Amino acid sequence: MASLPQLRIPATYLRGGTSKGVFFRLQDLPQAAQVPGAARDALLQRVIGSPDPYGKQIDGMGGATSSTSKTVIVSSSSRPDHDVDYLFGQVAIDKAFVDWSGNCGNLSAAVGPFAIASGLIDPGRLPRDGIATVRIWQANIGKTIIAHVPMTDGAVQETGEFELDGVTFPAAEVQLEFMDPAAEEEDGAGGAMFPTGHLVDDLEVPGVGTLKATMINAGIPTIFVEAAAIGYTGTELQDAINGDAKALAKFETIRAHGALRMGLIKSLDEIATRQHTPKVAFVARPADYVASSGKPVKAGDVDLLVRAMSMGKLHHAMMGTAAVAIGTAAAIPGTLVNLAAGGGERQAVRFGHPSGTLRVGAQAVLADGTWSVTKAVMSRSARVLMEGWVRVPAE
């Protein structure tokens, strides 16, 4: 067998929030991968090290978890009042596909810093010291994200004192505004914030029962259920669920039937090729627990508890887009999230997750019987881990 040379593609490996991913400028990709399609998907899978039947992604940049099997493509934007277009690809670990159906809220925090450092932002818009405002078009869901990126001596400031549970070391704070976060898809599926028309539905799940569920499109399509209804307390860490095959199968069944009810899929068998969305999360009233780091979280520290599934596993912290969904649902009286937080009107919520706590704000408005949210706000951090070139066999 003849040996193949390796392609050498400019890339940057970044942490954004509690995720990591390989970032590319669109213009740096091979010509065939500069447009959507099989060539692009194959390239990104090979970069990450998928599909890997061993589930380890040893021969790639992936970290064998949903939080680390991610790719991002950024380009200058031709849209009015936007600086860059941001496209997110969630690479399946053991299967041969890339899911383009949603955004990554955590990596959203790294898009602004990457765009600045990569020369994609007009230098005239960047302060030498202070906060740079980067206007991002999130191409997966067709939404605007405003990133507020700290600058020092004309460069992105990455180090600082901002602490984020789920990330070991402090860094500089990047504030994100998710504008009009009710999620819409290019095909129009699930465009309404509450696609069923109700704040709470009875969701029939074979083998599980009839569950109360809040199904919301905000940040990312999410199905919220009550922890007690599925046998949990809301204080669980990853080991309590991720090693339980029956539990994982139950969550996937809930996800499939919720996706069908939300209009995201037309038949249950479609869910296998849609791993990234929707998410499933369970909520509970505040309680004491010990986070995965050993840090105690007191009931008085949080408004509610939330645990969320991502790519078939319990997430080690909280997906950024799911945090937007949590903040949005908490701001709307009557949702399961709002009720778990004590009910009533609120513009911000602090919730407990497996790694600690997180605060997210949302501005909800009721007009003519319909709820809308103008924006959701949260802070994350981002840092370049490595930059240079990624190499893949020239297949």
C-alpha positions as CSV (number, residue, x, y, z in Angstrom):
1,M,0.0,0.0,0.0
2,A,1.4,3.4,-1.1
3,S,2.0,5.8,1.8
4,L,0.0,9.1,1.8
5,P,1.3,12.5,2.7
6,Q,-0.3,14.4,5.5
7,L,-2.3,17.6,5.0
8,R,-1.0,20.5,7.1
9,I,-3.9,22.8,8.0
10,P,-3.7,26.0,10.1
11,A,-5.7,25.5,13.3
12,T,-6.0,26.6,16.9
13,Y,-7.0,24.4,19.9
14,L,-9.0,26.4,22.4
15,R,-10.8,26.0,25.6
16,G,-14.1,27.8,25.7
17,G,-16.1,27.6,29.0
18,T,-16.1,23.9,30.0
19,S,-15.4,22.6,26.5
20,K,-12.4,22.3,24.1
21,G,-12.4,22.3,20.3
22,V,-10.3,22.7,17.2
23,F,-10.9,26.1,15.5
24,F,-10.4,26.8,11.8
25,R,-10.7,29.9,9.7
26,L,-12.9,28.9,6.7
27,Q,-10.3,30.2,4.3
28,D,-7.6,27.9,5.7
29,L,-9.6,24.7,5.0
30,P,-8.9,22.6,1.9
31,Q,-11.0,23.8,-1.0
32,A,-13.3,20.8,-0.9
33,A,-14.0,21.4,2.8
34,Q,-14.8,25.1,2.5
35,V,-18.4,24.1,1.6
36,P,-20.8,21.9,3.6
37,G,-20.8,18.3,2.6
38,A,-19.1,14.9,2.8
39,A,-15.5,16.2,2.3
40,R,-15.9,18.7,5.2
41,D,-17.4,16.1,7.5
42,A,-14.7,13.5,6.7
43,L,-11.9,16.0,7.3
44,L,-13.3,17.1,10.7
45,Q,-13.9,13.5,11.8
46,R,-10.3,12.7,10.9
47,V,-9.0,15.8,12.8
48,I,-10.9,14.7,15.9
49,G,-10.1,11.0,15.6
50,S,-13.5,9.6,14.7
51,P,-15.2,7.3,14.2
52,D,-13.4,5.3,16.9
53,P,-14.9,1.9,17.9
54,Y,-12.6,2.1,20.9
55,G,-14.3,5.3,22.0
56,K,-10.9,7.0,22.9
57,Q,-10.1,9.2,19.9
58,I,-6.4,8.4,20.4
59,D,-5.5,9.1,16.7
60,G,-6.9,12.6,16.8
61,M,-7.5,15.8,18.7
62,G,-10.7,14.7,20.5
63,G,-10.8,13.9,24.2
64,A,-13.4,11.1,23.9
65,T,-16.2,13.1,25.6
66,S,-19.0,15.3,24.3
67,S,-17.2,18.3,25.7
68,T,-14.0,17.7,23.8
69,S,-15.2,16.2,20.5
70,K,-15.9,19.6,18.9
71,T,-14.9,21.7,15.9
72,V,-15.5,25.3,14.9
73,I,-15.3,27.1,11.6
74,V,-15.1,30.9,11.7
75,S,-15.2,33.4,8.7
76,S,-15.7,37.1,8.1
77,S,-19.4,37.9,7.9
78,S,-21.1,39.5,5.0
79,R,-24.2,40.1,7.2
80,P,-25.0,43.6,8.3
81,D,-23.9,44.5,11.8
82,H,-21.9,41.2,12.3
83,D,-18.2,40.7,12.4
84,V,-17.9,36.9,11.9
85,D,-19.9,33.8,11.1
86,Y,-19.5,30.9,13.5
87,L,-20.3,27.3,12.6
88,F,-20.2,24.5,15.1
89,G,-19.7,20.8,14.4
90,Q,-20.3,18.2,17.1
91,V,-18.3,15.2,16.0
92,A,-19.7,11.8,17.0
93,I,-17.1,9.7,18.9
94,D,-17.8,6.2,17.7
95,K,-20.0,6.9,14.7
96,A,-19.2,8.4,11.3
97,F,-21.1,11.7,11.4
98,V,-20.9,15.3,12.4
99,D,-24.0,16.9,14.0
100,W,-24.6,20.4,12.7
101,S,-28.1,20.8,14.4
102,G,-27.1,23.2,17.2
103,N,-24.7,25.6,18.8
104,C,-22.1,25.1,21.5
105,G,-22.6,27.8,24.1
106,N,-19.3,27.1,25.9
107,L,-17.2,27.4,22.7
108,S,-19.1,30.5,21.9
109,A,-16.9,32.2,24.5
110,A,-13.8,31.4,22.4
111,V,-15.1,32.6,19.0
112,G,-14.5,36.3,19.8
113,P,-11.0,35.8,21.0
114,F,-10.2,33.5,18.1
115,A,-11.6,36.0,15.6
116,I,-9.5,38.8,17.0
117,A,-6.3,36.8,17.2
118,S,-6.9,35.5,13.6
119,G,-7.3,38.9,12.0
120,L,-10.9,38.5,11.2
121,I,-12.0,41.7,13.0
122,D,-11.5,45.2,11.7
123,P,-8.6,46.6,13.7
124,G,-10.4,49.9,13.9
125,R,-13.1,48.3,16.0
126,L,-10.6,47.0,18.6
127,P,-9.5,49.0,21.7
128,R,-5.9,48.7,22.7
129,D,-7.1,48.3,26.3
130,G,-10.7,47.6,27.4
131,I,-13.5,45.5,26.1
132,A,-13.9,44.6,22.5
133,T,-17.4,43.9,21.3
134,V,-17.5,41.1,18.7
135,R,-20.8,40.6,16.8
136,I,-21.1,36.9,16.0
137,W,-23.6,35.2,13.6
138,Q,-24.3,31.7,14.9
139,A,-24.8,30.0,11.6
140,N,-26.2,26.6,12.9
141,I,-29.3,28.2,14.5
142,G,-29.3,31.6,12.8
143,K,-28.9,33.8,15.9
144,T,-26.7,36.7,17.1
145,I,-24.3,36.4,19.9
146,I,-22.5,39.4,21.3
147,A,-19.1,38.6,22.9
148,H,-17.4,41.1,25.2
149,V,-13.7,40.3,25.0
150,P,-11.1,41.9,27.3
151,M,-8.1,43.4,25.6
152,T,-4.7,44.4,27.1
153,D,-1.9,46.1,25.1
154,G,-3.7,45.4,21.8
155,A,-4.1,41.7,22.3
156,V,-6.8,39.4,23.8
157,Q,-6.5,39.1,27.5
158,E,-6.7,35.4,28.4
159,T,-5.5,35.3,32.0
160,G,-7.4,36.7,34.9
161,E,-9.2,36.0,38.2
162,F,-12.6,34.9,36.8
163,E,-13.4,31.4,38.2
164,L,-15.8,29.0,36.4
165,D,-16.9,25.8,38.1
166,G,-15.8,22.9,35.9
167,V,-12.6,24.6,34.9
168,T,-9.6,24.2,37.2
169,F,-7.8,27.4,36.7
170,P,-9.0,31.1,36.7
171,A,-8.9,33.1,33.5
172,A,-10.2,36.4,32.0
173,E,-14.0,36.8,31.9
174,V,-15.8,36.9,28.6
175,Q,-19.4,38.0,28.9
176,L,-21.8,36.6,26.3
177,E,-25.2,37.9,25.2
178,F,-27.4,35.4,23.3
179,M,-29.8,37.7,21.5
180,D,-33.4,36.5,20.9
181,P,-32.3,33.0,21.9
182,A,-35.4,31.0,21.0
183,A,-33.9,28.4,18.7
184,E,-34.8,28.2,15.1
185,E,-33.6,25.7,12.5
186,E,-32.9,26.4,8.9
187,D,-35.7,24.0,7.9
188,G,-38.1,25.8,10.2
189,A,-38.5,22.8,12.6
190,G,-39.3,23.7,16.1
191,G,-39.2,27.5,15.5
192,A,-41.5,28.4,18.4
193,M,-40.0,28.8,21.9
194,F,-42.6,26.3,23.2
195,P,-43.2,24.1,20.1
196,T,-46.1,22.2,21.7
197,G,-47.8,25.5,22.7
198,H,-47.6,24.6,26.5
199,L,-45.3,25.5,29.3
200,V,-45.7,22.0,30.7
201,D,-46.8,18.8,28.8
202,D,-47.6,15.3,29.7
203,L,-45.0,13.4,27.7
204,E,-45.7,9.7,27.3
205,V,-42.5,7.6,27.2
206,P,-42.9,3.9,26.7
207,G,-41.3,1.9,29.4
208,V,-40.9,5.0,31.6
209,G,-44.4,6.4,32.0
210,T,-46.1,9.8,31.5
211,L,-43.8,12.6,32.6
212,K,-44.4,16.2,33.2
213,A,-42.1,18.0,30.7
214,T,-41.2,21.5,29.7
215,M,-40.0,21.4,26.1
216,I,-38.3,24.7,25.1
217,N,-36.3,26.0,22.2
218,A,-34.0,28.6,23.6
219,G,-30.2,28.4,23.2
220,I,-30.7,24.7,22.2
221,P,-33.8,22.6,22.1
222,T,-34.1,21.1,25.6
223,I,-36.5,18.7,27.4
224,F,-36.8,19.4,31.1
225,V,-38.3,16.8,33.4
226,E,-38.5,16.5,37.2
227,A,-35.7,14.5,38.9
228,A,-38.0,12.8,41.3
229,A,-40.3,11.5,38.4
230,I,-37.4,9.5,37.0
231,G,-35.9,8.3,40.3
232,Y,-33.3,10.9,40.9
233,T,-32.6,13.8,43.4
234,G,-30.9,16.3,41.2
235,T,-27.6,15.9,43.2
236,E,-26.2,13.2,41.1
237,L,-22.6,13.3,39.6
238,Q,-21.5,11.6,36.4
239,D,-20.6,8.2,37.9
240,A,-24.2,7.7,39.2
241,I,-25.6,7.7,35.7
242,N,-22.9,7.2,33.1
243,G,-22.1,3.7,34.3
244,D,-25.7,2.6,34.3
245,A,-26.7,1.3,30.8
246,K,-30.4,1.1,31.7
247,A,-30.4,4.7,32.9
248,L,-28.7,5.9,29.7
249,A,-31.2,4.0,27.6
250,K,-34.0,5.6,29.5
251,F,-32.7,9.1,28.9
252,E,-32.3,8.3,25.2
253,T,-35.9,7.1,25.0
254,I,-37.1,10.3,26.7
255,R,-35.0,12.3,24.3
256,A,-36.4,10.5,21.3
257,H,-40.0,10.9,22.3
258,G,-39.5,14.5,23.3
259,A,-37.8,15.3,20.0
260,L,-40.8,13.8,18.1
261,R,-43.2,15.8,20.2
262,M,-41.2,19.0,19.6
263,G,-41.3,18.4,15.8
264,L,-37.5,18.1,15.6
265,I,-37.8,14.7,14.0
266,K,-40.5,13.0,12.0
267,S,-39.9,9.5,13.2
268,L,-38.2,7.9,16.2
269,D,-35.5,6.3,14.1
270,E,-34.1,9.7,13.1
271,I,-32.9,10.4,16.6
272,A,-29.8,8.1,16.1
273,T,-28.4,10.6,13.6
274,R,-29.2,13.6,15.8
275,Q,-27.0,13.2,18.9
276,H,-26.4,16.9,19.7
277,T,-30.0,18.0,19.9
278,P,-32.3,18.0,21.7
279,K,-30.9,17.9,25.2
280,V,-32.5,16.2,28.2
281,A,-32.2,17.7,31.6
282,F,-33.8,17.0,35.0
283,V,-34.5,19.6,37.7
284,A,-35.0,19.6,41.5
285,R,-35.4,22.0,44.4
286,P,-32.2,23.1,46.1
287,A,-30.3,20.5,48.3
288,D,-26.8,20.1,49.7
289,Y,-24.3,18.1,47.7
290,V,-20.6,17.8,47.1
291,A,-19.5,18.7,43.6
292,S,-17.1,16.5,41.6
293,S,-14.2,18.7,42.7
294,G,-15.0,18.0,46.3
295,K,-16.4,21.5,46.8
296,P,-19.5,21.5,49.0
297,V,-22.6,23.2,47.4
298,K,-25.2,24.3,49.9
299,A,-28.9,24.4,49.2
300,G,-28.8,28.1,50.1
301,D,-26.1,28.7,47.4
302,V,-28.5,27.9,44.5
303,D,-32.1,28.5,43.3
304,L,-32.4,25.0,41.9
305,L,-30.5,21.9,40.8
306,V,-30.1,20.8,37.1
307,R,-28.4,17.9,35.6
308,A,-28.2,17.6,31.8
309,M,-27.4,14.8,29.3
310,S,-25.1,15.5,26.3
311,M,-24.3,13.0,23.5
312,G,-25.7,10.2,25.6
313,K,-23.9,10.9,28.9
314,L,-24.4,13.1,31.9
315,H,-22.4,16.3,31.3
316,H,-19.6,17.0,33.8
317,A,-20.9,20.6,34.3
318,M,-23.4,22.3,32.1
319,M,-23.5,23.0,28.3
320,G,-23.6,26.7,27.6
321,T,-26.6,26.5,25.4
322,A,-28.5,24.4,27.9
323,A,-27.6,27.2,30.5
324,V,-29.4,29.6,28.2
325,A,-32.4,27.3,28.1
326,I,-32.3,27.0,31.9
327,G,-32.2,30.8,32.3
328,T,-34.9,31.3,29.8
329,A,-37.3,28.7,31.3
330,A,-36.6,30.0,34.8
331,A,-37.7,33.5,33.7
332,I,-41.1,32.2,32.6
333,P,-43.5,31.5,35.5
334,G,-45.0,28.0,35.3
335,T,-42.3,26.0,33.6
336,L,-40.8,23.1,35.5
337,V,-37.5,25.0,35.8
338,N,-39.3,28.1,37.2
339,L,-41.2,26.0,39.7
340,A,-38.1,24.1,40.8
341,A,-36.6,27.6,41.5
342,G,-39.5,28.6,43.6
343,G,-41.8,30.1,41.0
344,G,-42.6,33.7,40.3
345,E,-40.9,36.2,38.1
346,R,-37.1,36.4,37.9
347,Q,-34.5,37.8,35.7
348,A,-31.6,35.6,36.8
349,V,-31.1,32.2,38.3
350,R,-28.1,30.4,39.9
351,F,-28.3,26.6,39.5
352,G,-26.2,23.7,40.8
353,H,-24.6,21.3,38.4
354,P,-22.2,18.4,38.9
355,S,-19.1,20.7,39.0
356,G,-20.6,23.5,41.0
357,T,-22.8,26.5,40.3
358,L,-23.5,28.8,37.4
359,R,-25.5,32.0,37.1
360,V,-27.4,33.0,34.0
361,G,-29.8,35.9,33.3
362,A,-32.7,36.2,30.9
363,Q,-35.2,38.9,30.1
364,A,-38.7,37.4,29.4
365,V,-41.7,39.3,28.0
366,L,-45.3,38.2,27.8
367,A,-47.2,39.8,24.9
368,D,-50.5,38.8,23.5
369,G,-50.3,35.5,25.4
370,T,-46.9,34.6,23.9
371,W,-43.6,34.5,25.8
372,S,-40.5,35.9,24.2
373,V,-37.0,36.4,25.5
374,T,-34.9,39.4,24.2
375,K,-31.6,38.0,25.4
376,A,-29.8,35.7,27.8
377,V,-26.6,36.6,29.5
378,M,-23.8,34.6,31.1
379,S,-20.1,34.8,31.7
380,R,-17.5,32.2,30.6
381,S,-13.8,32.3,29.9
382,A,-11.6,31.1,27.0
383,R,-7.9,30.4,26.4
384,V,-5.7,29.3,23.6
385,L,-4.2,25.9,24.4
386,M,-2.2,25.3,21.2
387,E,-1.9,27.0,17.8
388,G,-0.2,26.1,14.6
389,W,-1.2,23.3,12.2
390,V,-3.2,20.1,12.6
391,R,-2.2,17.2,10.4
392,V,-4.4,14.6,8.7
393,P,-3.7,11.9,6.1
394,A,-4.4,13.3,2.6
395,E,-7.2,10.8,1.9
